[in-house]
């Protein structure tokens, strides 16, 4: 097979997302400021809703639930985390095309203008890195399903994980874990017993690598709960809990600004860094288009991490999928974030929300008043819903703004896709009935999804005028691909 060369990009992002992930190896505009709430599901906020786990139970009805006037046209691209198949589906819930790999996905899939599919894949031969989102490979398939490119970055020293981002020049930004021994991590300052290098409040541009603590005490019951929720793999130990310092789970690129956005759920923050820096500039605090070298240009979500806020000021909770809203869409230039595990209000359970924020970007960079945290003080738009079934996904997930002003949401853990209007009305609701039986060499699942057998990392809407579809005739496959747990299903 002939593979077409493609480069994996290395820059300041690599320094932050890989080198600063100093993990001890475990192997041993929306509309105004209104909050859009699902009016059909507000009962849970009075204390009558289900528990979080009940709300995302796997036995909920599957398939198309709602299709109303106003839904975006096009197709949905998604790949269940336990499956080797990536699906392209119409708004009626019919599969119109598939691609099949020999591997489960690691996270995101993209439909390229050429009609090829680019996806991250779970390499089964590396068992050092744990915590969900493991990858190791990036694959490209043509429309006919033939693999035309394969990149592997998987060893006991490093592993691709979670997200990838395609850049305008065709290169790929990716996140990778890098193995560090306990001694190396401590030497780099990963030890609260070692004196700090300064007051974090005086240096919001830097990451306090002990902000989240080291080696938290986890009792056996809590460990089993984390495994059941998919935060940790089935064979994880208490010692593994602090090894994945940042658990960076999303990466995005803004070509106009030449900036990279990252999501760290461990810190409950999103970070922005300068992509234009050289390797030497990224090692310091000078240079690059924005003049700050490898320092953070912006951070948001949990100001307590840099001493300019408290837990009460925290706005992000184990978030995923930070991304800029593209030019030409409502809210262009804002950041969209899936906020996974928002704490419960009185008489309710934890819930998820999608938020849109407007970072305070000025001519010279992101504005920051002396002694204050980065703004904004609150989102410009959000969507949340509680009740039966509650809008809740404890991990993975994402959201994208659509050309008609709606927002497409993937509640990843339960495998639920929905499109909502700026006012919060659900115009399309689909619960994925597809899963898979991909297994690792030891018989375990490729990702620690626990009870969430329909889990999907993320989904994207492919508009009907996408270049990839220009010469394609799309109609429902006959028979339809089999559904999870239904032998011979289809048609």
ABEGO torsion letter per residue (X at the ends): XBBBBBBBBBBAAAAAAAAABBBBBAAXXBBEABBBBBAAAAAAAAGABBBAAAAABAABBBEBABBBBGBBBEBBBBBBAABABBBBBBAAGBBABBBBBABBBAEBBBBBAAGBBBBBBBBAABAABBGEGBBGBBBBBBAAGBBABBBBBBBAABBBBEBBBBBAAGBBBBBBBBBBBAAAAAAAGBBAABBBAEBAAABAABBBAAAAEBGBBBBAAAAAAAAAAGABBAABBAAAAAABAAGBABBBBBAAAGBBBBBBAAAGBBBBBBAABBAAAAABABEEAAGAEABBABBBGBAAAAGABBAAABABBGBBGBBBBBBGBBGBGBBBBBBABBBBBBGBBBBBBBBBBBBBBBAAEBBBBBGBBBOBABBABBBBBBEOBBBBBABEEBBBBBAAGBBBBBBAAAGBBBBBBAAGBBABBBBBABBBABBBAAGBBABBAEABAABBABBBBBBAABAAAAABBBBBBOBBBBBBGBBGBEX
